[in-house]
Amino acid sequence: MIEEVLMPVDTRDLLDELCGVKSQESLLTVLKRWAERYSIFEIVRLQGFTAKEMENLHPAAYREELLRKHGEWLITTLKEIRSARPKDDGTMNFEEYSEFMEHVIENVSRVEESAERDALVLHTLCAIYKIFIAKAPVHMVGTPFPGGFRVQKIGEEYFCPVKEKQKDVPGALCRFCVAKQL
């Protein structure tokens, strides 16, 4: 399926590698290798793209907090990926992972603009780590949503205020997220 889609070689190589993993350990190895490619300058460039995409969100205080939380999520997740070790149980739902990768390939294939595609690929790397390795939600605890709601952790479970409303939105990763509806 990947070869049918026009995309840069690096993106195609990454997706091929991600589709070929056979264990949680091999997934982590691929994620680490690709996460190491992102310099702080590249992260700042992609954050600039994200800020531009968010410029129409209102009120301004919400937009600024969301952008700050998003930047924190990127940096924190890349650090986690770079230092992560495979989990003791190493279990991974490969049927769900396969569905996730089909979803990602479909999303990436729709993007023509390079900055948007680059940001999507970076976010995908982080999301894969959060969902399939860390077993954590895509959005970090405290991420704000309209109406003053936030992603929360109660006990050992994560809760999201918009999961049910967003799980069928094209491009959204909510249906794969470990968070439950708040």
Summary of the structure (lengths in Angstrom):
residues: 182
radius of gyration: 16.0
end to end distance: 35.9
largest distance: 44.6
contacts: 497
relative contact order: 0.14
helix: 59%
strand: 7%
